[in-house]
Amino acid sequence: MPFIISRTNRSISREQEQQLKTRLGKAICLVPGKSEQYLMLGFEDNCRLWLRGDDSQPMAYVEAAIWGNEAHLGYDEFTAEVTRIFHDVLGIAPDCIYIRYSDIPDWGVAGHNFDRNKYL
C-alpha cells in the first residue's frame, strides 16, 4: 500500500503526469511485494520551493510512504529510478531531486486496518 506524492516548482502537463504515473507504477515493483495495483499517487506542481537558497532551478521533493518494508529492501534501486523518471520527464537535475521515505506502521483501506503482525 504505497503512496507517493511529489512536489515540484515546475508545471506538469497532463501528458507529463501520465508519463510520471506510468513510470512510477513500474518503479514501485523494485520494492519487494509492492505493485501498481495498490499504489496511490499525488502530484503537486508549481510549488514554491527553495534549494540551497535559490528558487530558480527546477526541483522536486518526493515522499514515498511504504507499509511493511522496515528493512528498506529495494530502496536503493527505487531511488535511482525515481530520480531518473523526474529527470527524464520534467528535466530536473538529479541533485535537485530529494526523496523521503516514511515507514508506515499502520494502514487502513476499505474500512479495514492492516495488522502488521498478521500480514508480515
C-alpha positions as CSV (number, residue, x, y, z in Angstrom):
1,M,0.0,0.0,0.0
2,P,2.5,2.6,-1.1
3,F,1.6,6.3,-1.5
4,I,4.0,8.6,-3.5
5,I,3.4,12.3,-3.6
6,S,5.6,14.7,-5.4
7,R,6.0,18.5,-5.2
8,T,7.8,20.4,-7.8
9,N,8.3,24.1,-8.8
10,R,7.7,23.1,-12.4
11,S,4.4,22.9,-14.2
12,I,3.2,19.4,-15.0
13,S,1.2,18.9,-18.2
14,R,-1.4,16.2,-18.4
15,E,0.9,14.2,-20.7
16,Q,3.8,14.5,-18.3
17,E,1.5,13.4,-15.4
18,Q,0.6,10.3,-17.4
19,Q,4.3,9.6,-18.0
20,L,5.1,10.0,-14.3
21,K,2.1,7.8,-13.4
22,T,3.1,5.0,-15.8
23,R,6.8,5.0,-14.9
24,L,6.2,5.3,-11.1
25,G,3.8,2.4,-11.4
26,K,6.6,0.3,-12.9
27,A,9.2,1.6,-10.5
28,I,7.3,0.6,-7.3
29,C,7.8,-3.0,-8.3
30,L,11.5,-2.5,-7.4
31,V,10.3,-2.6,-3.8
32,P,9.6,-6.3,-3.0
33,G,6.0,-7.1,-2.5
34,K,4.8,-3.7,-4.0
35,S,2.9,-3.1,-7.2
36,E,0.9,-0.5,-9.1
37,Q,-2.3,-2.4,-8.1
38,Y,-2.2,-0.7,-4.7
39,L,-0.2,2.4,-5.5
40,M,-1.7,5.8,-4.8
41,L,0.0,8.8,-6.4
42,G,-0.3,12.6,-5.9
43,F,1.3,15.4,-8.0
44,E,1.6,19.0,-6.8
45,D,3.1,21.3,-9.3
46,N,4.0,25.0,-9.3
47,C,5.1,24.8,-5.6
48,R,7.2,27.5,-4.1
49,L,10.4,25.5,-3.3
50,W,13.9,26.7,-2.5
51,L,17.1,24.7,-2.5
52,R,20.5,25.9,-1.4
53,G,19.0,29.4,-1.1
54,D,17.8,29.5,-4.7
55,D,14.3,29.1,-6.2
56,S,15.3,29.5,-9.9
57,Q,16.3,25.8,-10.6
58,P,13.8,23.1,-11.4
59,M,13.5,20.9,-8.3
60,A,11.3,18.1,-6.8
61,Y,10.6,16.8,-3.4
62,V,9.2,13.2,-3.5
63,E,7.7,11.4,-0.5
64,A,7.2,7.6,-0.6
65,A,5.2,6.2,2.2
66,I,5.6,2.4,2.2
67,W,4.0,-0.1,4.5
68,G,5.6,-3.4,5.6
69,N,9.2,-2.8,4.5
70,E,11.2,-2.0,7.6
71,A,14.3,-3.4,6.1
72,H,14.0,-0.9,3.2
73,L,14.5,-3.6,0.6
74,G,14.7,-2.2,-2.9
75,Y,15.0,1.4,-1.8
76,D,18.4,2.0,-3.5
77,E,17.1,0.8,-6.9
78,F,13.8,2.7,-6.4
79,T,15.6,5.9,-5.5
80,A,17.8,5.6,-8.7
81,E,14.7,5.0,-10.8
82,V,12.6,7.8,-9.3
83,T,15.5,10.2,-9.9
84,R,15.8,9.0,-13.5
85,I,12.0,9.4,-14.0
86,F,11.8,13.0,-12.7
87,H,14.9,13.9,-14.7
88,D,13.6,12.4,-17.9
89,V,10.0,13.7,-17.7
90,L,10.5,17.1,-16.1
91,G,14.1,17.9,-16.8
92,I,15.1,18.2,-13.2
93,A,18.8,17.7,-12.4
94,P,19.4,14.6,-10.1
95,D,21.0,16.8,-7.4
96,C,17.7,18.8,-7.2
97,I,15.5,15.8,-6.5
98,Y,15.1,14.9,-2.9
99,I,13.3,11.7,-1.9
100,R,12.0,11.0,1.6
101,Y,10.8,7.6,2.8
102,S,8.3,7.0,5.5
103,D,7.8,3.6,7.1
104,I,4.0,3.2,7.6
105,P,3.4,1.1,10.8
106,D,-0.4,1.1,10.4
107,W,-2.6,1.4,7.3
108,G,-6.3,1.4,6.7
109,V,-8.2,1.0,3.4
110,A,-11.8,0.0,2.5
111,G,-12.8,0.3,6.1
112,H,-10.2,-2.2,7.5
113,N,-6.9,-1.8,9.2
114,F,-3.9,-3.9,8.3
115,D,-2.3,-5.5,11.3
116,R,1.5,-5.7,10.8
117,N,1.8,-8.9,12.8
118,K,-0.9,-10.6,10.8
119,Y,0.5,-9.8,7.3
120,L,4.3,-9.8,7.9
